[in-house]
Structure formats: structure tokens, C-alpha cells
Amino acid sequence: MNSPAITLVTVAFEAETMLLALQARSVARYLSPADVREILVIDNSERGMSSGYRRRVNSAYGPHADRVTWLRPEEIMAIPRASGWYVQQLLKLSVADRVQTPNYVALDAKDHFVGPAGPATFVDAAGRGRVPAYSYREHPLRPHLERTLRYLELPPDSLLDPFAATVTPFTFETDQVREMMREVGRRRTPEDFAGEFIDNQLLEFFLYSAWLTRRRGSLRNAFDIEAERFPKVWKRTATTAGVDEAIQLVRQLSAPVFSVHRRALAALPPTALRHLARFWVERGLFASPPRALGAVMALRVKYLSHEVSRRLRRALGSRSGAETA
């Protein structure tokens, strides 16, 4: 029996336009239209991505183009006064109200497909999300996990080893996300999920995973935690050796998903970029290494421009606050 079709949800902003287009091409190449009910692209850019860019990305989705819906954050929820980091997390949960399938897979722009995938990649036969797990005893996010566990009145120490990963792709059960948001939101009067989430400094994947674990009695009842972690290139592994190791892991595991963070792309040395470009061409995501390298160079320009603008706004904001004080 085939698993029901899934919904893909991606949140992206200005500095990730190249990665979002890459993800679209990868979906077109490696996922069957029969397996994807809808693709929700959350445009979290400051001014909104242009209609021309949206058309190009829709075209890149190929046979999936007619099921792509673009959403601005305010179409999903009332935007709270909070950092962009918290808003992005809230969007990944609040979008559940727009999802029409039993499960949805949250992606970041850094994620793209490099091999055949389908619903069974993300959901097991029992309907549980396939979410890898590992120890948080020495993990930098341990304080965040412990805070979330205490919030849900769960014993922190017993759930640190292992606990669900907090990386995309991440599979949600749609009705469970909705129910969790209602329960958490009802802790306030008037009901306010976003306010409760922000005031208690919760994290989206930790909150959902801990809530589902509490509800079902154990992490194993909540998820298929035997799932393999998909290879990724982060800023801290943005070296030739780091890229080569991640690519080799794709081959060893026949991994269908590969991720390269925008900060990694901005920092990779030339040799690493050439190896990555050849890999993308091998997987049919670019026509040639020069095309791949050209796309990365364009991303670097956008990324640096965005970072300069962000730091300037922050500096001007601090200066204005100091002058007003």
C-alpha cells in the first residue's frame, strides 16, 4: 500500500533565492507528482520576491508547477514582535492550518534532492515521521531542549539521550501540530500560541517532538528514530574535506537529500566549490560546472549584500537607541 501524498513546506528569504531555485529543480527531477499534493513556499523576504522570480521558480518545479502556492508570512499568521529566527520557527508550525495532507515535510532552502524520494522517505508505514535522533548531553542546544522539556513538565535528564533531531527535512503530522498549537495557545487569555511560544523561548522542533513524545509515551512511539541523518555542509565544515566527506556519505547511504547552508557556500574555498559543482552536475541539477559555479557566485553577492544591509540596520538601530536614551 502506497503512503499518502505529502506536502512540502519551504521557508526562504532574499539571500537564498539561488538555493530555492536549486531545490525546485531537485523536486522536479527526483519526486513524482503523484507523491506531492502541494508545495507551500513561504516567502519570508523583506519586500517579497518579484513576480518574475516566482515564475522562474515555478517553472523549475517542472511537473509540480501547478501545485506550488506562494505565501507571505502575514497570510499564515499575525506576525508577532519578535526576531526573525522565532518568526521563521512559528511559520513552520502555523502553516499546518493550510496543509491538506496527513503529513508535511518542512524544508529549508539549503535542502535539495539528489536521489529518488517519496512519502516513504519521510513517513513510515505506521504514519510516524522518520526523524533521526541523537544525544543532547554534549550538544550546544541542550539548554533549549531542557527548557522545552520543563515547560511540558517532562523530566529533562531522561530524554536527552537520544532525542529527535532539530534539522530539516523534518516531518510533521499535520493534525498533531494543530492540536499542539491549540493546547499551548490556551495557556493564555486570550488564546495566543505565538505569544506563549516566544515568551517561553521555545523551539519549534523541540516543542513538537516533546509534546508528541509526552502524548504517545515515548520517543519511539512518536517517531521512526532509526532514520539516517542526511548529509549536510555547514559553515563549520565549509572546507574541501568537509564537502568531499558529505558527498561520499551521500554515495554510501544512497541518501536522497543533501544540504548546503548559504553561509557554507559563501565560505567554501575554490577547490571545494569545484567538487560541489561536479556533484550537482552528476545529479542532474545543473547543466555544467560553470553554470553551477556561476549560480554560487550570484548567491555570494546576494548573501554579502544582505549581510551588509542587516549589519548596517542593526548599527543604525543601536545608534538611534543610544541617541534617544
N, C-alpha and C positions, 0 to 999 in steps of 0.2 A: 504494500500500500504506500503510495507516494505521500510525502508530507505536504500539508497545505502550503500555498504560496506565501511568501513573506513580503514585508515592506522594508525598504532600505531608507534610512534617515541619515542625512549628512548635514553637518553644520560647517559653514565655511565663511571666510571673510576676505578682505581685499588682497592680502599678501599670499593667498592660497589659490588664486584663480588657475594657475598652471596645474596644480595638483588636483583640483576639482575636475578639470578637463581630462586629465590622465585617468582619474577614477572612472569618469564616464566612458571613456574608450575601453577600459578594462571590463566594465559591466557589460558593454555591448559584445565583447569578444568571449567572455567566459561564463555568462549566466544566460539561461534560456528564458525567453519571455514568459513561458508557462510557469516559471518558478517565482516570478516577481510580480506582485499585484500592483504595487505603486512605489514610486521613488519620490520621497519628500526632500527637497533641497532647501535648507534653511539659510537664507542669505542674511548673514549676521554682519554684513559690511556697514560702514557708517552711513553712506549715502544710497546704498542699493546698487547692485550690479546692473550694468547697462542692458538694454533690451537686445542689443547686438550680441553681447557676450552670452546672454541667456540662450539666444537662438543657436549660437555655435555649440554650446554645451549640450543642448537638447539634441542637436544633430549628431554629436559624438556618442550619445547613448544608443544610436542606431535603432534596432528593433524595439527598444524600450522607450523611445522618444515620446510616444503618445501617453505614457503613464507617469511622466515627470510633472510634479507640481512644485512650483517655487513659492516659498513662504517667507514673509518678513517676520521678525520676532513679535511685533505687535499684533500680527494675525493669529498668533498662538496663545499669547498670554498678555496680561497687563505687565509692562516692564517695570520692575522694582528699581529703586535707587540702590544700586549695588555694583560691584566690579564686574567687568565683562566676563571674568572667569566664572563667577556664580551664575550670571545670566545664561551663559552657554550650557552649564550643567542643568539649570532649570528647563531650558528649552528641550533638552533630550528627554526629559520626563513629561513635561506638559504637552508635548506633541502627541502623546498617546491618545489624547482626545480626538485626534484627526486620523488615527490609524484604523483601518478596517480589517486587518488580518489578525489571527491569534497571536502572532509574534512579530516583532520588528527588530531589526538589526541596526544599532547605532554605529555609524562610521564617522571617523574624522577625515578631513581632506587628505591626510597623509597615507591613508589606506587605499590600496588598489589590488585588483585581482591579477594573479599571474598563473592561474591554472583553473580548470573547470570547478565550479562550485554550484551549490543549490541549497534548498532548505535544510537538507540533512547535514550540511556543513555546520549549521548553526543551531539546529534543534534535533534532539534525539527522538526515538520512537515514542517515548512517553510524554513528549511535549516540553521536556525541560530544555532550557538553554544550555548549549555547550560552551561553558565558561571555564577556562583554566584556573587553577588555584595554586597558591604557594604560601610560604611562611612570611609573616609580617613581623617576626620577632626582631629582626635587624633592619627592617625596611624603613625608609625615611617617612613613609606615610602612616607608620604605626600610631602616632598620636591622633591623627584624624580618624583612623579606624576605631581606636579605643573610645574616642569621644562619641562616635556614632553608636557604638555598642552600648555605652552607658545611657545614651539618650533613649534607646529602646529597651532599657533595663535588662540587657543581656550581659552575662559575665565576660568581661573583655579577655581575660587570660585564656579561657577555654577555646576561643575562636581565632586566635592569632596564627595557628599552625595546623592546617592551612586555612586560608580564606580566599574568597573569589578575587580574581584579578580586576584591576581598575583600568583596563586598557580596551580600546576598540580594536576590532569589532566586538561589540557587546550585545548579547541577545536578551531582549526583554519579553516577558509575557504581557501582552497589552492590557488585559483586564486586571492583572495584578498591579500594574503600575497605577492604573486609575484608582483602584481600591486603596492602595498605599497613600496616594496623594489626598484622598478624602479623609482617611484616618488621621494623617499628620496635620492636615489643614484644620480639622475640627478641634485641635488643641487650643485654638484661638477663637475669640469672638470679636468681630465676625470671622467666619472661616477664612483662613489665609495660608495656603500652603507655602507660597513663596516667602512670605514674611517669617514663617516658622523655620523654614529651611535656612534662610540667611542668618537669622538671629542665633541659631544654634550651630552655625558653621558646619553644616552637614555637607557631605559629598554625594553626588548622585548615585554612583555605582555602589558605594558602601551602604548608603541608606537602603536602596532597593534590595541588595543582597542580604543584608542583615534582617530586614523586615520579612523577606521571603523565607529566610532560614528560621526565624522565630515562628513563623506561621506553620511551616512544614516539619519542624522539629530537628532538622539537621541540614548542613550544607549539601550533603549528598542527595537528600530528598528535594532540595531546591534546584540543583544544577547537575549536569553531567560534568563533573570536575576532572574527568580523565582527558578532556580535550587538550590538544597540543597548543602551546603558545606559538603564534605566528611570528616569523622573523621580522625584526624592525631595526632601522638605523636611526639612532637618536643623536642629539648633539654631542653627547659624551662618547659615542662610538663613531663619530664622523671622521674616520681615517680610512686609508686603503684597506688595512687589515680588517676593520670593522665592517666595511662594505662586503669584502670577499667572504668573511665569515657568515654574514647574513644570507648572501646569495647561495653559499654552499649549504646552508641549513634549509633553504627552500628546496634545493635538489634532494637532499637526504630525506626530508619529510614529505616530499611532493606537496608542499604547502600551497594552498590556493590563494593565500593573501600575503602581501608584502607591504611594509610600511616604511616610508622615509619622511622624517619630520622636516618641515620647512627650515628650521634652524640648522639641521644637519646639511641640507642642500646648500645653504648659504656658507657653510664652513668647510665642505669637502675639498680636499686637495685635487689637483688636475688628474692624477692617476686614478683616484677613486671615482671621479666623475666619468672617466672613460670606461671603467669597468661597469659602472652602473648603466651607462648609456648602452653598452653592448648587451647587457642583460635585458633591458627594456626592449631592444630591437629583437632579440631572440624570442621574447614572449609576445611579439606582435603588437606592442604598444606604441612604437614609433617606426617610421619607415626607414630611418638610417641613424647612425650615431650622431652625425652633425645636427640632425633635426632635434634629437633628444638634448644634446648639449645646448643648442640654441634656446630651447624651452627653459632649461635650467638657468641660463644667463638672464633671461627675461624675468624669471622668478626672483633671482637675486636682486635685480634692480628694484622690483616692486617691494620686496621684503625690506631692503635697506631704506627705501623711501618711506615706507610705513613706520619703521623703527625711528627714523629721524623725526618724523612728524609726531609720533607718540611721545618721544622724549621731550620734544620742544613744548608740546601742550602741557606735559607734566611740569616742566620747569617754569613755564609761564603761570600755571596754576599755583605753584608753590610761591612764586614771587608775588602774585596778586594777593594770596592769603597773608603773606608776610607784611605787605604794604597796608592791608586792611586791618591787621591786628592792632 
